């Protein structure tokens, strides 16, 4: 399939542990001025709600985390360590806070580098990938093989949550 198509809402309404590998190989699109940047998603990481101690929602719904409780396909961008903005895609249904962190694209590794390269800021937080003219995801039929690894940067989480193989890395 050479023709690209924008992903629809139903794609995002699966649980984050299913959405994270499904996003690998998809094309993240960012419109900046008159230019549209298109890059392949190569690494993702999932966060599975209030019972996942690595998830921001582990402490419940707050002003910061309210976006996580929206419908799948909602954009969740937050500031990490006071310097890095992180792009997450909300997964599943309204009311259950799951999300997928975009950790890598093409030759760019690290979620802070991804957002910097694509000029993604918290101004996009709460937006909708299905209707946004600034940020969306396309499908062109490409499906890479991948491997799984433990999530990184979550030393604050319970050991069992640190050990989960919820990071998905494309083998391309």
PyMOL commands that set and color helices and strands:
alter all, ss='L'
color gray80, all
select helices_A, chain A and resi 9-12+16-23+56-59+66-69+111-117+122-124+159-163
alter helices_A, ss='H'
color red, helices_A
select strands_A, chain A and resi 5-6+27-32+35-48+75-80+84-91+98-105+108-109+135-139+146-149+167-170
alter strands_A, ss='S'
color yellow, strands_A
deselect
rebuild
show_as cartoon
